[in-house]
């Protein structure tokens, strides 16, 4: 079973992304986290295969969190969601080998993203 970790400080965004994943991949196990600290705590109990990470969060941002997760789980497939579509941010994300996904996330974008993952 594939485990996906969804990290966003907005509960609405977590619920929306979770619902889209559930609709497209009902067999996946979904774990959500409200920030980096919560995510790092949850990965002590579960090993994710996929992570969808919000870029702008209080505390550790999504890029630094993604780097920490990648260091711990080198095979983890990571996508970073953001409304901050500056070229410099896009470059930082893609230079690390992560997917850059623009918000707002739509059902079509989610289907396309999940199709590239598995």
Backbone as a printed PyTorch tensor [residue, N CA C, xyz], in Angstrom:
tensor([[[  0.8390,  -1.1750,   0.0000],
         [  0.0000,   0.0000,   0.0000],
         [  0.8880,   1.2440,   0.0000]],

        [[  0.5160,   2.2140,  -0.7940],
         [  1.2360,   3.4740,  -0.8670],
         [  0.7550,   4.3980,   0.2480]],

        [[  1.6990,   5.0030,   0.9430],
         [  1.3770,   5.9650,   1.9920],
         [  1.7530,   7.3600,   1.5170]],

        [[  0.7990,   8.2780,   1.5850],
         [  1.0320,   9.6560,   1.1860],
         [  0.9140,  10.5600,   2.4060]],

        [[  1.8820,  11.4480,   2.5420],
         [  1.9180,  12.4200,   3.6230],
         [  1.5700,  13.7810,   3.0330]],

        [[  0.5050,  14.3900,   3.5400],
         [  0.0460,  15.7030,   3.0690],
         [  0.2790,  16.7050,   4.1920]],

        [[  1.1000,  17.7240,   3.9000],
         [  1.4710,  18.6970,   4.9260],
         [  1.0630,  20.0910,   4.4700]],

        [[  0.1940,  20.7130,   5.2480],
         [ -0.2510,  22.0810,   4.9600],
         [ -0.7620,  22.6750,   6.2580]],

        [[ -0.4300,  23.9360,   6.5020],
         [ -0.8920,  24.5660,   7.7380],
         [ -2.3750,  24.9160,   7.6900]],

        [[ -2.9750,  24.8780,   6.5130],
         [ -4.4090,  25.1350,   6.3720],
         [ -5.1870,  23.8150,   6.4230]],

        [[ -6.0760,  23.7070,   7.3980],
         [ -6.8840,  22.4870,   7.4920],
         [ -7.7440,  22.3110,   6.2480]],

        [[ -8.2770,  23.4160,   5.7200],
         [ -9.0840,  23.3460,   4.5040],
         [ -8.2680,  22.7670,   3.3530]],

        [[ -7.0390,  23.2480,   3.1960],
         [ -6.1820,  22.7410,   2.1200],
         [ -5.8560,  21.2630,   2.3300]],

        [[ -5.5480,  20.8770,   3.5670],
         [ -5.2690,  19.4520,   3.8480],
         [ -6.4720,  18.5960,   3.4890]],

        [[ -7.6570,  19.0510,   3.8950],
         [ -8.8750,  18.2860,   3.6020],
         [ -9.1360,  18.2060,   2.1050]],

        [[ -8.9200,  19.3170,   1.4020],
         [ -9.1740,  19.3380,  -0.0370],
         [ -8.2110,  18.4000,  -0.7750]],

        [[ -6.9200,  18.5000,  -0.4640],
         [ -5.9360,  17.6420,  -1.1220],
         [ -6.1910,  16.1760,  -0.7610]],

        [[ -6.4940,  15.9160,   0.4990],
         [ -6.7930,  14.5420,   0.9280],
         [ -7.9840,  13.9770,   0.1590]],

        [[ -9.0210,  14.7830,   0.0070],
         [-10.2090,  14.3360,  -0.7290],
         [ -9.8940,  14.0330,  -2.1830]],

        [[ -9.0670,  14.8610,  -2.7930],
         [ -8.6840,  14.6240,  -4.1920],
         [ -7.8600,  13.3470,  -4.3210]],

        [[ -6.9360,  13.1430,  -3.3970],
         [ -6.1270,  11.9180,  -3.4230],
         [ -7.0290,  10.7120,  -3.2060]],

        [[ -7.9120,  10.8030,  -2.2210],
         [ -8.8300,   9.7000,  -1.9240],
         [ -9.6760,   9.3390,  -3.1490]],

        [[-10.1190,  10.3760,  -3.8880],
         [-10.9250,  10.1330,  -5.0860],
         [-10.1410,   9.4780,  -6.2070]],

        [[ -8.8820,   9.8630,  -6.3430],
         [ -8.0560,   9.3310,  -7.4300],
         [ -7.3390,   8.0380,  -7.0650]],

        [[ -6.9780,   7.8920,  -5.7950],
         [ -6.2290,   6.7270,  -5.3230],
         [ -6.8470,   6.2210,  -4.0170]],

        [[ -8.0340,   5.6140,  -4.0980],
         [ -8.7170,   5.1890,  -2.8760],
         [ -7.9680,   4.1240,  -2.0700]],

        [[ -7.0030,   3.4650,  -2.6900],
         [ -6.2500,   2.4210,  -1.9950],
         [ -5.0410,   2.9710,  -1.2390]],

        [[ -4.7470,   4.2670,  -1.3690],
         [ -3.6020,   4.8560,  -0.6840],
         [ -3.9670,   5.1880,   0.7530]],

        [[ -2.9900,   5.0580,   1.6380],
         [ -3.1420,   5.4280,   3.0380],
         [ -2.6950,   6.8840,   3.1810]],

        [[ -3.5780,   7.7340,   3.6920],
         [ -3.3270,   9.1660,   3.7840],
         [ -2.9950,   9.5580,   5.2240]],

        [[ -1.8780,  10.2540,   5.3800],
         [ -1.4780,  10.8160,   6.6650],
         [ -1.3650,  12.3220,   6.4490]],

        [[ -1.9470,  13.1120,   7.3520],
         [ -1.8590,  14.5640,   7.2200],
         [ -1.0960,  15.1540,   8.3940]],

        [[ -0.4820,  16.2960,   8.1300],
         [  0.2510,  17.0220,   9.1670],
         [  0.0260,  18.5130,   8.9610]],

        [[ -0.0180,  19.2450,  10.0820],
         [ -0.3350,  20.6760,  10.0220],
         [  0.8890,  21.5750,   9.8910]],

        [[  2.0810,  21.0310,  10.0830],
         [  3.3130,  21.8070,   9.9350],
         [  4.5000,  20.8480,   9.9270]],

        [[  5.6890,  21.4100,   9.8380],
         [  6.8940,  20.5820,   9.7550],
         [  7.0980,  19.7320,  11.0000]],

        [[  6.9280,  20.3380,  12.1700],
         [  7.1190,  19.5810,  13.4060],
         [  6.1620,  18.3980,  13.4810]],

        [[  4.9150,  18.6340,  13.1270],
         [  3.9040,  17.5760,  13.1310],
         [  4.2820,  16.4770,  12.1380]],

        [[  4.7420,  16.8770,  10.9620],
         [  5.1400,  15.9010,   9.9340],
         [  6.3220,  15.0610,  10.3990]],

        [[  7.3260,  15.7210,  10.9620],
         [  8.5200,  14.9900,  11.4120],
         [  8.1930,  14.0390,  12.5530]],

        [[  7.2170,  14.3900,  13.3560],
         [  6.7680,  13.4920,  14.4210],
         [  6.0290,  12.2850,  13.8300]],

        [[  5.1800,  12.5360,  12.8420],
         [  4.3790,  11.4530,  12.2650],
         [  5.2190,  10.4430,  11.4990]],

        [[  6.3200,  10.8830,  10.9060],
         [  7.1540,   9.9300,  10.1620],
         [  7.9740,   9.0350,  11.0860]],

        [[  7.8770,   9.2500,  12.3850],
         [  8.4630,   8.2910,  13.3230],
         [  7.6310,   7.0190,  13.3760]],

        [[  6.3430,   7.1390,  13.0300],
         [  5.4230,   5.9990,  13.1020],
         [  5.0630,   5.4090,  11.7440]],

        [[  5.2610,   6.1700,  10.6830],
         [  4.8750,   5.7030,   9.3550],
         [  5.9190,   6.1780,   8.3510]],

        [[  6.2450,   5.3230,   7.3910],
         [  7.2070,   5.6670,   6.3480],
         [  6.4200,   6.0450,   5.0940]],

        [[  6.4820,   7.3120,   4.6960],
         [  5.7270,   7.7370,   3.5180],
         [  6.4330,   7.3480,   2.2150]],

        [[  5.6300,   7.1180,   1.1900],
         [  6.1480,   6.8730,  -0.1540],
         [  6.0990,   8.1470,  -0.9840]],

        [[  5.1060,   8.9880,  -0.6520],
         [  4.8180,  10.2120,  -1.3960],
         [  4.5650,  11.3120,  -0.3780]],

        [[  5.0060,  12.5290,  -0.6900],
         [  4.6960,  13.6740,   0.1670],
         [  4.2540,  14.8420,  -0.7050]],

        [[  3.1890,  15.4880,  -0.2640],
         [  2.7280,  16.7330,  -0.8830],
         [  2.8470,  17.7840,   0.2130]],

        [[  3.7030,  18.7740,  -0.0310],
         [  4.1050,  19.7120,   1.0120],
         [  3.7880,  21.1450,   0.5890]],

        [[  3.1100,  21.8710,   1.4740],
         [  2.8820,  23.2990,   1.2420],
         [  4.2010,  24.0310,   1.4180]],

        [[  4.4640,  25.0180,   0.5800],
         [  5.7160,  25.7680,   0.6740],
         [  5.7020,  26.7470,   1.8460]],

        [[  4.6520,  27.5580,   1.9380],
         [  4.5860,  28.6120,   2.9580],
         [  3.8760,  28.1060,   4.2020]],

        [[  4.6590,  27.8730,   5.2430],
         [  4.1100,  27.4480,   6.5240],
         [  4.8760,  28.1680,   7.6250]],

        [[  4.2240,  28.3770,   8.7660],
         [  4.9620,  28.9630,   9.8910],
         [  6.0310,  27.9810,  10.3710]],

        [[  7.1000,  28.5260,  10.9220],
         [  8.2010,  27.6600,  11.3460],
         [  9.0150,  27.2660,  10.1300]],

        [[  9.3750,  26.0090,  10.0580],
         [ 10.1480,  25.5030,   8.9260],
         [  9.2970,  25.5380,   7.6660]],

        [[  9.8260,  26.1110,   6.5880],
         [  9.0500,  26.1610,   5.3500],
         [  9.0740,  24.8050,   4.6450]],

        [[  8.2460,  24.6950,   3.6200],
         [  8.0940,  23.4290,   2.9160],
         [  9.3370,  22.9410,   2.2120]],

        [[ 10.1690,  23.8580,   1.7260],
         [ 11.3910,  23.4320,   1.0480],
         [ 12.3690,  22.8140,   2.0410]],

        [[ 12.5650,  23.4750,   3.1750],
         [ 13.4700,  22.9130,   4.1870],
         [ 12.9330,  21.6080,   4.7550]],

        [[ 11.6280,  21.5350,   4.9600],
         [ 11.0180,  20.2870,   5.4220],
         [ 11.2280,  19.1840,   4.3850]],

        [[ 11.0180,  19.5130,   3.1240],
         [ 11.1930,  18.5120,   2.0640],
         [ 12.6240,  17.9980,   2.0240]],

        [[ 13.5820,  18.8910,   2.2240],
         [ 14.9890,  18.4770,   2.2640],
         [ 15.2340,  17.5340,   3.4430]],

        [[ 14.6560,  17.8530,   4.5960],
         [ 14.8120,  16.9900,   5.7770],
         [ 14.1660,  15.6280,   5.5450]],

        [[ 12.9870,  15.6210,   4.9300],
         [ 12.3060,  14.3500,   4.6410],
         [ 13.0950,  13.5410,   3.6140]],

        [[ 13.6210,  14.2150,   2.6000],
         [ 14.3870,  13.5240,   1.5630],
         [ 15.6730,  12.9180,   2.1340]],

        [[ 16.2920,  13.6370,   3.0630],
         [ 17.5060,  13.1090,   3.6980],
         [ 17.1900,  11.8310,   4.4740]],

        [[ 16.0540,  11.8210,   5.1240],
         [ 15.6560,  10.6610,   5.9230],
         [ 15.1180,   9.5190,   5.0570]],

        [[ 14.3970,   9.8900,   3.9920],
         [ 13.7780,   8.9030,   3.0960],
         [ 14.1730,   9.2490,   1.6560]],

        [[ 15.3530,   8.8170,   1.2000],
         [ 15.8490,   9.2120,  -0.1280],
         [ 14.9250,   8.8410,  -1.2950]],

        [[ 14.1220,   7.8050,  -1.1470],
         [ 13.2390,   7.3880,  -2.2340],
         [ 11.8870,   8.1080,  -2.2090]],

        [[ 11.6670,   8.9760,  -1.2170],
         [ 10.3910,   9.6690,  -1.0750],
         [ 10.1350,  10.5730,  -2.2700]],

        [[  8.9660,  10.4420,  -2.8740],
         [  8.5450,  11.2690,  -4.0020],
         [  7.8940,  12.5280,  -3.4250]],

        [[  8.4900,  13.6970,  -3.6630],
         [  8.0360,  14.9310,  -3.0290],
         [  7.5540,  15.9510,  -4.0570]],

        [[  6.3860,  16.5130,  -3.7790],
         [  5.8390,  17.6190,  -4.5640],
         [  5.5770,  18.7720,  -3.6110]],

        [[  5.9340,  19.9720,  -4.0380],
         [  5.7190,  21.1560,  -3.2200],
         [  4.6600,  22.0250,  -3.8790]],

        [[  3.6170,  22.3240,  -3.1000],
         [  2.5260,  23.1710,  -3.5660],
         [  2.7590,  24.5950,  -3.0890]],

        [[  2.5300,  25.5620,  -3.9710],
         [  2.6700,  26.9510,  -3.5430],
         [  1.9270,  27.9000,  -4.4620]],

        [[  1.4650,  28.9810,  -3.8660],
         [  0.8940,  30.0830,  -4.6370],
         [  1.9980,  31.0770,  -4.9870]],

        [[  3.1840,  30.8830,  -4.4190],
         [  4.3340,  31.7400,  -4.6700],
         [  5.0450,  31.2120,  -5.9170]],

        [[  4.7100,  31.7650,  -7.0730],
         [  5.1860,  31.2070,  -8.3380],
         [  6.3750,  31.9720,  -8.9210]],

        [[  7.1450,  32.5910,  -8.0600],
         [  8.3530,  33.2840,  -8.5210],
         [  9.3290,  32.2790,  -9.1200]],

        [[ 10.0180,  32.7120, -10.1660],
         [ 10.9920,  31.8360, -10.8170],
         [ 12.0630,  31.3670,  -9.8490]],

        [[ 12.4770,  32.2380,  -8.9200],
         [ 13.5300,  31.8500,  -7.9660],
         [ 13.0550,  30.7160,  -7.0540]],

        [[ 11.8010,  30.7470,  -6.6470],
         [ 11.2420,  29.6750,  -5.8100],
         [ 11.1360,  28.3930,  -6.6290]],

        [[ 10.6150,  28.5150,  -7.8280],
         [ 10.4880,  27.3380,  -8.7210],
         [ 11.8500,  26.6780,  -8.9080]],

        [[ 12.8800,  27.4910,  -9.1430],
         [ 14.2360,  26.9610,  -9.3580],
         [ 14.7570,  26.2490,  -8.1130]],

        [[ 14.5500,  26.8590,  -6.9440],
         [ 15.0060,  26.2360,  -5.6980],
         [ 14.3640,  24.8700,  -5.5030]],

        [[ 13.0760,  24.7900,  -5.8010],
         [ 12.3350,  23.5310,  -5.6390],
         [ 12.8250,  22.4830,  -6.6320]],

        [[ 12.8770,  22.8530,  -7.8990],
         [ 13.2490,  21.8700,  -8.9210],
         [ 14.7240,  21.4990,  -8.8540]],

        [[ 15.5850,  22.4350,  -8.4220],
         [ 17.0100,  22.1160,  -8.2700],
         [ 17.2340,  21.0360,  -7.2150]],

        [[ 16.3450,  20.9530,  -6.2450],
         [ 16.4290,  19.9110,  -5.2150],
         [ 15.8370,  18.5870,  -5.6940]],

        [[ 15.2070,  18.6020,  -6.8770],
         [ 14.6330,  17.3800,  -7.4220],
         [ 13.1760,  17.1610,  -7.0400]],

        [[ 12.5300,  18.1980,  -6.5080],
         [ 11.1270,  18.0890,  -6.1150],
         [ 10.2360,  18.6660,  -7.2160]],

        [[  8.9920,  18.2110,  -7.2400],
         [  8.0220,  18.7630,  -8.1820],
         [  7.5040,  20.0940,  -7.6480]],

        [[  7.2710,  21.0150,  -8.5530],
         [  6.7140,  22.3280,  -8.2250],
         [  5.2920,  22.3500,  -8.7580]],

        [[  4.3190,  22.5420,  -7.8710],
         [  2.9060,  22.5430,  -8.2710],
         [  2.2870,  23.8520,  -7.8100]],

        [[  1.7250,  24.5810,  -8.7610],
         [  1.1100,  25.8730,  -8.4450],
         [ -0.2630,  25.6990,  -7.8230]],

        [[ -0.5050,  26.5100,  -6.7840],
         [ -1.8520,  26.6100,  -6.2220],
         [ -2.6010,  27.6610,  -7.0340]],

        [[ -3.8900,  27.5990,  -7.1470],
         [ -4.7350,  26.6360,  -6.4450],
         [ -4.6640,  25.2650,  -7.1070]],

        [[ -4.7420,  24.2530,  -6.2740],
         [ -4.7380,  22.8840,  -6.7750],
         [ -6.1530,  22.5470,  -7.2270]],

        [[ -6.2500,  21.9570,  -8.3820],
         [ -7.5440,  21.5580,  -8.9260],
         [ -7.5680,  20.0420,  -9.0700]],

        [[ -8.7330,  19.5120,  -9.3040],
         [ -8.8650,  18.0650,  -9.5120],
         [ -8.0050,  17.6240, -10.7030]],

        [[ -8.0050,  18.4220, -11.7740],
         [ -7.2070,  18.0800, -12.9510],
         [ -5.7110,  18.0940, -12.6310]],

        [[ -5.2460,  19.1240, -11.9130],
         [ -3.8330,  19.1820, -11.5300],
         [ -3.4700,  18.0000, -10.6400]],

        [[ -4.3730,  17.6420,  -9.7310],
         [ -4.0900,  16.5300,  -8.8240],
         [ -4.0260,  15.2130,  -9.5940]],

        [[ -4.9550,  15.0050, -10.5170],
         [ -4.9220,  13.7810, -11.3280],
         [ -3.6240,  13.6980, -12.1240]],

        [[ -3.2250,  14.8190, -12.7040],
         [ -1.9840,  14.8630, -13.4820],
         [ -0.7800,  14.5870, -12.5860]],

        [[ -0.7510,  15.1930, -11.4210],
         [  0.3390,  14.9660, -10.4820],
         [  0.3940,  13.5010, -10.0730]],

        [[ -0.7170,  12.9440,  -9.6720],
         [ -0.7380,  11.5490,  -9.2090],
         [ -0.3880,  10.5830, -10.3400]],

        [[ -0.7180,  10.9330, -11.5720],
         [ -0.3750,  10.0790, -12.7200],
         [  1.1440,  10.0280, -12.9100]],

        [[  1.8400,  11.1130, -12.5620],
         [  3.2990,  11.1160, -12.7170],
         [  3.9880,  10.3730, -11.5750]],

        [[  3.2640,  10.1830, -10.4810],
         [  3.8420,   9.5270,  -9.3060],
         [  3.7360,   8.0150,  -9.4040]],

        [[  2.5560,   7.5330,  -9.7250],
         [  2.3750,   6.0780,  -9.7710],
         [  1.2800,   5.7000, -10.7300]]])
